[in-house]
Amino acid sequence: MKMRKIDGLFVLFAVAVVVGVSMLPTPKDRNPMIPADAAHQAIKVEQACLQCHVPTGSRPMPERHPRRQDCFRCHARGV
């Protein structure tokens, strides 16, 4: 089977779309990182985040923050 010019253009377009989508930022890229201080580095489970980041804690989450408990999914650790 011989490849036509239009087939080559379609393959090129499909590759460009795949590359373009793979370069889009993930939610983790847009969210603030977990600070690299000693208090945050000691945290190993996400439940520990809620000690400070509840409405009555020392650093409450903003009102618009989703009510989730999987912090490490969106926030990367600082280095």
Buried (B, 14 or more C-beta within 10 A) or exposed (E): EEEEEEEEEEEEEEEEEEEEEEEEEEEEEEEEEBEEEEEBEEBEEBEBBEEBBEEEEEEEBEEEEEEEEEBBEBBBEEE
